[in-house]
Each structure stands twice: as C-alpha cells, then as structure tokens.
Amino acid sequence: MIEVTRLNGKAFSLNALYIETVEAFPDTTITLTTGRKFIVRESEKEVRERIKRFYHQIQVLSNPHLRGDEDEEE
C-alpha cells in the first residue's frame, strides 16, 4: 500500500498493485485497473517513487525475470 493525499488534505492508502496509470493534468491523477480515478496532491514523480518503494518492500522486483534482466547463467 502507498499513502497519498486527496486535494482536501485527507490521507488514504492505495494498493499499488492495482495502479494502472499515474498522470499529471496538471493535478496528479491515479487510475486503477478497475477504472477508478483519484486526484492527489503528490507529484507524479513522488507517486512513482512510492510505488517503486512499495514494490521493493514486497520484493516484486527481486525476481530477475520480472525486472527484465537477461537470463542468469547457471
């Protein structure tokens, strides 16, 4: 989960695994795979950094095949 802030100042958490897109319109808009959209105070860059930290915490990026690395030699 990542914590973000609505435009009214209320913080909430989103499951980063369901985030499909993060865009700036100029407000940062997060679209989930369900189609729901959230407009948040954080910049697009900050949201992407939080997503990246979340992936590292749950070790999604620890698998070389998911990272896109070449096959490891045996």
KEKOL-901641 format. One record per residue (C-alpha): x, y, z. Coordinates in steps of 0.02 Angstrom, whole numbers, plus 50000, padded with zeros to 5 digits. Layout:
# residues N
XYZ/...
//
This chain:
# residues 74
500005000050000/500565017849967/499915032950060/499335047949959/498355063749997/496705069449921/496565087649868/495545090950026/497035085750134/496415068550188/497705054750176/497225037450115/498075021550057/498025013249887/498594995849841/499974999749717/499714983149629/498074989949559/498795006149490/498715006449301/499245024349262/499905039849350/499705056049252/499825074849282/498405085249209/499145096649299/498455088249457/499125070749481/497815057949431/497985039649478/496945027249379/496685009749448/496434993949345/494604994849399/494405011649310/494255021749471/495215038049469/495975047749614/496655065449608/498045067949736/499175081849799/500805072449772/501765074949611/501795061549478/503635058649518/503285056449705/501885043949672/503025033949557/504395033849691/503155027449820/502585013749701/504395008849670/504755008149859/503184997549885/503744985249751/505444983949833/504644981050004/503614966549941/505094960549837/504174960749671/505744967549588/506894954549667/506504941849530/507684945049382/506354939049258/505094951949321/506424965649313/506754961349132/508554955849161/509354943449041/509304925349093/510584921849228/511964909749189/511914893549286/
//
